[in-house]
Amino acid sequence: MMANINMSFRVDRDLKKQADTLFKELGLNTSVALNMFLKQSVREQALPFVPTKEVNEENTETEECILCKKYNKPNRRLKKAIKEANDIISGKVESKGYHNVDEFIEDMLK
């Protein structure tokens, strides 16, 4: 068993409160969530997310979408992907489907 140590760092009070609430809703506590972040960072030898200047613009998109209900606060990139998926599902955008990987590979090699 590895020896545990205590870490101490400063964080904005409101941010801590929001994070605690989120983690509780996810069935975690802050310590577990931070350990998950650290382990994933070490495993990937990178941050486990892509840092971006993009701001999550809540409630800016009024279009109802099929997949939006699954995600509480999708970012712009995810909104674009969801819209594309919905356009394919609704038939607005034509897409080709495959029954198996072999069909896909055969088509890609043409």
VEXKESE-520685 format. One record per residue: residue number from 0; x, y, z of N, C-alpha, C, O, CB in turn; residue in one letter; chain. Coordinates in nm, 3 decimals, always signed. Glycine has a CB too. Example, Ala and Ser with C-alpha at 12.3 -4.5 7.8 and 13.67 -1.06 7.14 Angstrom:
BEGIN
   n     nxx     nyy     nzz    caxx    cayy    cazz     cxx     cyy     czz     oxx     oyy     ozz    cbxx    cbyy    cbzz res chain
   0  +1.319  -0.569  +0.780  +1.230  -0.450  +0.780  +1.320  -0.330  +0.780  +1.424  -0.332  +0.846  +1.131  -0.447  +0.905   A     A
   1  +1.285  -0.225  +0.708  +1.367  -0.106  +0.714  +1.290  +0.003  +0.787  +1.341  +0.114  +0.804  +1.408  -0.060  +0.572   S     A
This chain:
BEGIN
   n     nxx     nyy     nzz    caxx    cayy    cazz     cxx     cyy     czz     oxx     oyy     ozz    cbxx    cbyy    cbzz res chain
   0  +0.084  -0.118  +0.000  +0.000  +0.000  +0.000  +0.088  +0.124  +0.000  +0.185  +0.134  +0.076  -0.095  +0.000  +0.121   M     A
   1  +0.054  +0.218  -0.086  +0.132  +0.341  -0.095  +0.098  +0.434  +0.021  -0.016  +0.441  +0.066  +0.107  +0.411  -0.230   M     A
   2  +0.199  +0.505  +0.068  +0.178  +0.601  +0.176  +0.108  +0.725  +0.121  +0.146  +0.778  +0.016  +0.312  +0.639  +0.243   A     A
   3  +0.007  +0.770  +0.191  -0.064  +0.891  +0.152  -0.001  +1.012  +0.217  +0.054  +1.003  +0.328  -0.212  +0.882  +0.188   N     A
   4  -0.008  +1.125  +0.148  +0.035  +1.252  +0.205  -0.080  +1.350  +0.192  -0.170  +1.329  +0.111  +0.165  +1.305  +0.135   I     A
   5  -0.077  +1.455  +0.270  -0.175  +1.561  +0.258  -0.121  +1.669  +0.167  -0.004  +1.705  +0.176  -0.211  +1.619  +0.395   N     A
   6  -0.207  +1.721  +0.079  -0.170  +1.832  -0.007  -0.253  +1.952  +0.035  -0.367  +1.938  +0.078  -0.193  +1.799  -0.159   M     A
   7  -0.194  +2.067  +0.023  -0.264  +2.189  +0.059  -0.244  +2.291  -0.052  -0.131  +2.314  -0.096  -0.214  +2.245  +0.196   S     A
   8  -0.353  +2.352  -0.099  -0.342  +2.456  -0.200  -0.459  +2.551  -0.185  -0.561  +2.518  -0.125  -0.338  +2.395  -0.343   F     A
   9  -0.442  +2.670  -0.241  -0.545  +2.773  -0.231  -0.640  +2.763  -0.349  -0.599  +2.737  -0.462  -0.482  +2.913  -0.224   R     A
  10  -0.768  +2.785  -0.319  -0.869  +2.783  -0.422  -0.980  +2.880  -0.380  -1.008  +2.896  -0.262  -0.925  +2.638  -0.446   V     A
  11  -1.041  +2.942  -0.478  -1.151  +3.033  -0.453  -1.264  +2.961  -0.379  -1.300  +2.849  -0.415  -1.202  +3.094  -0.584   D     A
  12  -1.318  +3.024  -0.277  -1.423  +2.963  -0.193  -1.544  +2.920  -0.276  -1.595  +2.809  -0.258  -1.466  +3.062  -0.085   R     A
  13  -1.591  +3.007  -0.367  -1.708  +2.973  -0.448  -1.679  +2.857  -0.543  -1.763  +2.770  -0.563  -1.753  +3.095  -0.528   D     A
  14  -1.558  +2.856  -0.601  -1.520  +2.746  -0.689  -1.519  +2.615  -0.612  -1.568  +2.514  -0.662  -1.382  +2.772  -0.751   L     A
  15  -1.465  +2.615  -0.493  -1.461  +2.495  -0.409  -1.602  +2.446  -0.380  -1.629  +2.327  -0.388  -1.385  +2.523  -0.276   K     A
  16  -1.691  +2.538  -0.346  -1.829  +2.502  -0.315  -1.897  +2.440  -0.438  -1.966  +2.338  -0.426  -1.908  +2.625  -0.267   K     A
  17  -1.877  +2.502  -0.555  -1.936  +2.450  -0.679  -1.880  +2.311  -0.711  -1.955  +2.221  -0.749  -1.910  +2.546  -0.796   Q     A
  18  -1.748  +2.296  -0.696  -1.684  +2.167  -0.725  -1.734  +2.060  -0.628  -1.764  +1.948  -0.670  -1.531  +2.180  -0.716   A     A
  19  -1.743  +2.093  -0.500  -1.794  +1.997  -0.400  -1.935  +1.950  -0.437  -1.966  +1.832  -0.429  -1.795  +2.060  -0.260   D     A
  20  -2.019  +2.045  -0.478  -2.156  +2.012  -0.517  -2.157  +1.920  -0.638  -2.228  +1.819  -0.640  -2.236  +2.139  -0.546   T     A
  21  -2.078  +1.955  -0.740  -2.070  +1.873  -0.861  -2.022  +1.732  -0.827  -2.085  +1.634  -0.868  -1.977  +1.937  -0.964   L     A
  22  -1.913  +1.722  -0.754  -1.857  +1.591  -0.723  -1.956  +1.507  -0.642  -1.966  +1.386  -0.662  -1.725  +1.606  -0.647   F     A
  23  -2.028  +1.572  -0.551  -2.128  +1.499  -0.471  -2.237  +1.443  -0.562  -2.281  +1.329  -0.545  -2.191  +1.592  -0.364   K     A
  24  -2.280  +1.524  -0.661  -2.380  +1.478  -0.757  -2.328  +1.361  -0.840  -2.406  +1.277  -0.884  -2.422  +1.593  -0.848   E     A
  25  -2.197  +1.355  -0.860  -2.135  +1.247  -0.936  -2.101  +1.127  -0.847  -2.047  +1.027  -0.895  -2.010  +1.297  -1.005   L     A
  26  -2.132  +1.137  -0.718  -2.105  +1.028  -0.625  -1.962  +1.024  -0.577  -1.913  +0.920  -0.533  -2.139  +0.897  -0.689   G     A
  27  -1.894  +1.138  -0.584  -1.754  +1.147  -0.542  -1.739  +1.253  -0.435  -1.831  +1.332  -0.411  -1.662  +1.179  -0.663   L     A
  28  -1.624  +1.254  -0.370  -1.590  +1.370  -0.290  -1.472  +1.439  -0.359  -1.415  +1.385  -0.453  -1.554  +1.330  -0.140   N     A
  29  -1.437  +1.556  -0.313  -1.334  +1.634  -0.380  -1.199  +1.563  -0.379  -1.125  +1.569  -0.477  -1.320  +1.771  -0.313   T     A
  30  -1.166  +1.497  -0.271  -1.040  +1.425  -0.262  -1.031  +1.315  -0.369  -0.928  +1.301  -0.435  -1.023  +1.364  -0.123   S     A
  31  -1.137  +1.239  -0.384  -1.139  +1.132  -0.485  -1.129  +1.193  -0.625  -1.054  +1.143  -0.709  -1.269  +1.047  -0.472   V     A
  32  -1.204  +1.301  -0.650  -1.201  +1.365  -0.782  -1.062  +1.418  -0.815  -1.015  +1.401  -0.927  -1.303  +1.481  -0.787   A     A
  33  -0.995  +1.480  -0.719  -0.860  +1.531  -0.743  -0.761  +1.417  -0.763  -0.670  +1.429  -0.845  -0.815  +1.621  -0.627   L     A
  34  -0.777  +1.308  -0.690  -0.692  +1.191  -0.712  -0.713  +1.133  -0.851  -0.618  +1.092  -0.917  -0.719  +1.083  -0.606   N     A
  35  -0.839  +1.131  -0.897  -0.867  +1.083  -1.032  -0.797  +1.172  -1.135  -0.737  +1.122  -1.230  -1.019  +1.080  -1.058   M     A
  36  -0.804  +1.304  -1.115  -0.739  +1.399  -1.205  -0.588  +1.373  -1.208  -0.529  +1.367  -1.316  -0.768  +1.544  -1.161   F     A
  37  -0.526  +1.358  -1.092  -0.381  +1.337  -1.086  -0.340  +1.205  -1.151  -0.243  +1.199  -1.226  -0.334  +1.340  -0.940   L     A
  38  -0.414  +1.098  -1.121  -0.382  +0.968  -1.179  -0.396  +0.969  -1.331  -0.312  +0.915  -1.402  -0.472  +0.860  -1.120   K     A
  39  -0.503  +1.032  -1.381  -0.523  +1.038  -1.525  -0.415  +1.123  -1.591  -0.367  +1.089  -1.699  -0.663  +1.096  -1.557   Q     A
  40  -0.375  +1.232  -1.527  -0.268  +1.317  -1.581  -0.138  +1.239  -1.592  -0.069  +1.247  -1.695  -0.248  +1.441  -1.492   S     A
  41  -0.104  +1.165  -1.488  +0.020  +1.085  -1.489  +0.009  +0.975  -1.593  +0.105  +0.950  -1.667  +0.047  +1.024  -1.349   V     A
  42  -0.106  +0.908  -1.601  -0.125  +0.800  -1.698  -0.106  +0.851  -1.840  -0.038  +0.787  -1.921  -0.265  +0.738  -1.682   R     A
  43  -0.167  +0.967  -1.871  -0.160  +1.020  -2.006  -0.037  +1.107  -2.031  -0.008  +1.144  -2.144  -0.284  +1.101  -2.035   E     A
  44  +0.036  +1.138  -1.922  +0.150  +1.229  -1.932  +0.108  +1.362  -1.995  +0.182  +1.421  -2.074  +0.264  +1.164  -2.013   Q     A
  45  -0.010  +1.405  -1.959  -0.067  +1.530  -2.009  -0.190  +1.562  -1.926  -0.235  +1.480  -1.845  -0.104  +1.519  -2.162   A     A
  46  -0.243  +1.680  -1.946  -0.370  +1.713  -1.882  -0.478  +1.625  -1.944  -0.475  +1.601  -2.065  -0.404  +1.864  -1.898   L     A
  47  -0.572  +1.576  -1.865  -0.676  +1.488  -1.920  -0.788  +1.564  -1.990  -0.900  +1.515  -2.001  -0.734  +1.403  -1.810   P     A
  48  -0.759  +1.682  -2.036  -0.852  +1.763  -2.114  -0.770  +1.861  -2.195  -0.652  +1.881  -2.166  -0.956  +1.838  -2.021   F     A
  49  -0.829  +1.921  -2.294  -0.758  +2.018  -2.377  -0.790  +2.158  -2.325  -0.905  +2.202  -2.332  -0.798  +2.003  -2.528   V     A
  50  -0.690  +2.228  -2.272  -0.715  +2.364  -2.225  -0.759  +2.452  -2.343  -0.703  +2.443  -2.452  -0.588  +2.423  -2.157   P     A
  51  -0.857  +2.535  -2.320  -0.909  +2.619  -2.426  -0.958  +2.751  -2.367  -0.992  +2.759  -2.250  -1.022  +2.549  -2.502   T     A
  52  -0.960  +2.852  -2.450  -1.013  +2.981  -2.407  -1.165  +2.983  -2.422  -1.230  +3.078  -2.379  -0.950  +3.096  -2.487   K     A
  53  -1.221  +2.877  -2.482  -1.364  +2.870  -2.507  -1.441  +2.873  -2.377  -1.409  +2.802  -2.282  -1.398  +2.743  -2.586   E     A
  54  -1.543  +2.956  -2.373  -1.628  +2.969  -2.256  -1.756  +2.892  -2.281  -1.816  +2.902  -2.388  -1.657  +3.117  -2.223   V     A
  55  -1.798  +2.816  -2.183  -1.925  +2.744  -2.195  -2.037  +2.844  -2.185  -2.063  +2.900  -2.079  -1.938  +2.633  -2.085   N     A
  56  -2.105  +2.867  -2.296  -2.211  +2.966  -2.301  -2.343  +2.899  -2.271  -2.407  +2.843  -2.359  -2.215  +3.037  -2.439   E     A
  57  -2.384  +2.905  -2.145  -2.507  +2.841  -2.104  -2.627  +2.912  -2.165  -2.631  +3.035  -2.176  -2.518  +2.839  -1.952   E     A
  58  -2.724  +2.832  -2.204  -2.853  +2.882  -2.252  -2.843  +2.975  -2.371  -2.928  +3.062  -2.388  -2.923  +2.953  -2.141   N     A
  59  -2.740  +2.960  -2.456  -2.730  +3.046  -2.574  -2.792  +2.979  -2.696  -2.821  +3.047  -2.795  -2.585  +3.081  -2.602   T     A
  60  -2.813  +2.849  -2.691  -2.870  +2.779  -2.806  -3.013  +2.741  -2.773  -3.039  +2.667  -2.678  -2.786  +2.652  -2.842   E     A
  61  -3.107  +2.792  -2.853  -3.248  +2.766  -2.825  -3.298  +2.642  -2.897  -3.402  +2.588  -2.861  -3.332  +2.885  -2.864   T     A
  62  -3.225  +2.596  -3.000  -3.268  +2.478  -3.076  -3.266  +2.354  -2.988  -3.163  +2.319  -2.929  -3.177  +2.457  -3.200   E     A
  63  -3.381  +2.288  -2.980  -3.390  +2.164  -2.904  -3.322  +2.054  -2.984  -3.339  +2.048  -3.106  -3.540  +2.127  -2.872   E     A
  64  -3.247  +1.969  -2.921  -3.182  +1.862  -2.993  -3.199  +1.730  -2.919  -3.221  +1.727  -2.798  -3.033  +1.893  -3.013   C     A
  65  -3.188  +1.624  -2.992  -3.212  +1.490  -2.939  -3.111  +1.456  -2.830  -3.148  +1.403  -2.725  -3.206  +1.387  -3.050   I     A
  66  -2.982  +1.485  -2.854  -2.878  +1.444  -2.761  -2.851  +1.546  -2.650  -2.784  +1.512  -2.552  -2.752  +1.418  -2.836   L     A
  67  -2.901  +1.670  -2.662  -2.872  +1.773  -2.562  -2.921  +1.735  -2.423  -2.862  +1.776  -2.323  -2.934  +1.905  -2.604   C     A
  68  -3.028  +1.659  -2.416  -3.084  +1.621  -2.287  -2.986  +1.538  -2.206  -2.991  +1.538  -2.083  -3.214  +1.543  -2.307   K     A
  69  -2.895  +1.468  -2.275  -2.798  +1.383  -2.206  -2.685  +1.466  -2.145  -2.623  +1.423  -2.048  -2.740  +1.279  -2.304   K     A
  70  -2.660  +1.583  -2.199  -2.548  +1.665  -2.154  -2.602  +1.795  -2.097  -2.677  +1.866  -2.164  -2.449  +1.693  -2.270   Y     A
  71  -2.566  +1.827  -1.974  -2.617  +1.947  -1.909  -2.564  +2.076  -1.969  -2.642  +2.169  -1.993  -2.584  +1.944  -1.764   N     A
  72  -2.434  +2.084  -1.995  -2.373  +2.207  -2.041  -2.272  +2.179  -2.152  -2.151  +2.189  -2.129  -2.307  +2.280  -1.925   K     A
  73  -2.319  +2.144  -2.272  -2.223  +2.114  -2.379  -2.149  +2.239  -2.424  -2.207  +2.347  -2.432  -2.294  +2.050  -2.498   P     A
  74  -2.020  +2.223  -2.455  -1.943  +2.337  -2.507  -1.972  +2.351  -2.656  -2.044  +2.269  -2.714  -1.791  +2.318  -2.482   N     A
  75  -1.917  +2.454  -2.718  -1.944  +2.485  -2.858  -1.909  +2.368  -2.950  -1.983  +2.339  -3.043  -1.866  +2.609  -2.900   R     A
  76  -1.798  +2.302  -2.925  -1.754  +2.190  -3.008  -1.854  +2.074  -2.999  -1.889  +2.012  -3.099  -1.614  +2.143  -2.966   R     A
  77  -1.898  +2.045  -2.877  -1.995  +1.938  -2.859  -2.129  +1.975  -2.920  -2.196  +1.891  -2.980  -2.011  +1.905  -2.710   L     A
  78  -2.170  +2.102  -2.907  -2.295  +2.147  -2.968  -2.291  +2.127  -3.119  -2.390  +2.085  -3.179  -2.320  +2.295  -2.934   K     A
  79  -2.177  +2.157  -3.181  -2.162  +2.140  -3.325  -2.174  +1.992  -3.362  -2.240  +1.958  -3.460  -2.026  +2.197  -3.373   K     A
  80  -2.110  +1.905  -3.285  -2.115  +1.762  -3.311  -2.257  +1.708  -3.291  -2.303  +1.624  -3.369  -2.017  +1.687  -3.221   A     A
  81  -2.325  +1.755  -3.188  -2.463  +1.712  -3.163  -2.554  +1.756  -3.277  -2.639  +1.680  -3.322  -2.515  +1.769  -3.029   I     A
  82  -2.535  +1.881  -3.323  -2.616  +1.931  -3.434  -2.593  +1.846  -3.558  -2.687  +1.810  -3.628  -2.583  +2.080  -3.464   K     A
  83  -2.466  +1.813  -3.586  -2.434  +1.730  -3.701  -2.500  +1.593  -3.688  -2.556  +1.541  -3.785  -2.281  +1.714  -3.716   E     A
  84  -2.494  +1.534  -3.570  -2.556  +1.403  -3.547  -2.707  +1.412  -3.566  -2.768  +1.325  -3.627  -2.524  +1.350  -3.406   A     A
  85  -2.768  +1.518  -3.514  -2.912  +1.536  -3.530  -2.950  +1.558  -3.676  -3.054  +1.509  -3.721  -2.961  +1.655  -3.446   N     A
  86  -2.867  +1.630  -3.751  -2.892  +1.651  -3.893  -2.885  +1.519  -3.970  -2.963  +1.497  -4.063  -2.791  +1.751  -3.951   D     A
  87  -2.792  +1.433  -3.932  -2.782  +1.301  -3.995  -2.904  +1.216  -3.958  -2.963  +1.152  -4.045  -2.650  +1.228  -3.952   I     A
  88  -2.941  +1.217  -3.830  -3.057  +1.138  -3.785  -3.185  +1.184  -3.853  -3.268  +1.102  -3.892  -3.072  +1.149  -3.632   I     A
  89  -3.200  +1.317  -3.867  -3.324  +1.371  -3.926  -3.326  +1.363  -4.078  -3.430  +1.386  -4.139  -3.343  +1.515  -3.883   S     A
  90  -3.211  +1.330  -4.140  -3.205  +1.320  -4.285  -3.168  +1.450  -4.355  -3.166  +1.455  -4.478  -3.335  +1.272  -4.338   G     A
  91  -3.141  +1.556  -4.279  -3.100  +1.683  -4.339  -2.965  +1.669  -4.409  -2.938  +1.733  -4.510  -3.092  +1.795  -4.231   K     A
  92  -2.880  +1.584  -4.353  -2.747  +1.559  -4.410  -2.741  +1.412  -4.448  -2.772  +1.324  -4.367  -2.632  +1.596  -4.309   V     A
  93  -2.702  +1.386  -4.572  -2.692  +1.248  -4.618  -2.561  +1.188  -4.569  -2.455  +1.251  -4.579  -2.702  +1.241  -4.773   E     A
  94  -2.569  +1.069  -4.518  -2.448  +1.000  -4.474  -2.460  +0.853  -4.513  -2.570  +0.800  -4.528  -2.425  +1.016  -4.321   S     A
  95  -2.347  +0.791  -4.527  -2.345  +0.651  -4.567  -2.320  +0.566  -4.443  -2.234  +0.598  -4.361  -2.237  +0.624  -4.676   K     A
  96  -2.394  +0.458  -4.431  -2.376  +0.366  -4.320  -2.315  +0.236  -4.368  -2.319  +0.204  -4.487  -2.508  +0.340  -4.250   G     A
  97  -2.259  +0.163  -4.276  -2.197  +0.035  -4.306  -2.249  -0.071  -4.210  -2.280  -0.041  -4.095  -2.043  +0.045  -4.298   Y     A
  98  -2.258  -0.193  -4.259  -2.303  -0.303  -4.175  -2.190  -0.364  -4.093  -2.214  -0.427  -3.990  -2.367  -0.410  -4.260   H     A
  99  -2.067  -0.345  -4.140  -1.953  -0.398  -4.066  -1.826  -0.323  -4.107  -1.828  -0.243  -4.200  -1.937  -0.551  -4.092   N     A
 100  -1.719  -0.349  -4.039  -1.593  -0.280  -4.063  -1.536  -0.313  -4.200  -1.476  -0.228  -4.266  -1.491  -0.315  -3.954   V     A
 101  -1.554  -0.436  -4.243  -1.501  -0.476  -4.373  -1.562  -0.392  -4.486  -1.491  -0.351  -4.578  -1.528  -0.624  -4.398   D     A
 102  -1.693  -0.366  -4.479  -1.758  -0.280  -4.578  -1.697  -0.140  -4.576  -1.672  -0.081  -4.681  -1.909  -0.272  -4.552   E     A
 103  -1.675  -0.089  -4.457  -1.617  +0.044  -4.443  -1.477  +0.049  -4.505  -1.447  +0.139  -4.583  -1.611  +0.086  -4.295   F     A
 104  -1.394  -0.047  -4.471  -1.256  -0.049  -4.522  -1.256  -0.065  -4.674  -1.179  +0.003  -4.743  -1.175  -0.165  -4.456   I     A
 105  -1.340  -0.153  -4.726  -1.349  -0.172  -4.870  -1.386  -0.040  -4.940  -1.328  -0.004  -5.042  -1.453  -0.282  -4.904   E     A
 106  -1.483  +0.031  -4.882  -1.526  +0.158  -4.940  -1.414  +0.263  -4.931  -1.397  +0.342  -5.024  -1.653  +0.209  -4.869   D     A
 107  -1.340  +0.265  -4.824  -1.232  +0.362  -4.806  -1.115  +0.337  -4.900  -1.043  +0.430  -4.937  -1.183  +0.360  -4.661   M     A
 108  -1.095  +0.213  -4.940  -0.984  +0.179  -5.027  -1.016  +0.201  -5.176  -0.928  +0.187  -5.260  -0.944  +0.035  -5.005   L     A
 109  -1.139  +0.235  -5.207  -1.177  +0.261  -5.347  -1.118  +0.390  -5.397  -1.139  +0.427  -5.512  -1.328  +0.264  -5.363   K     A
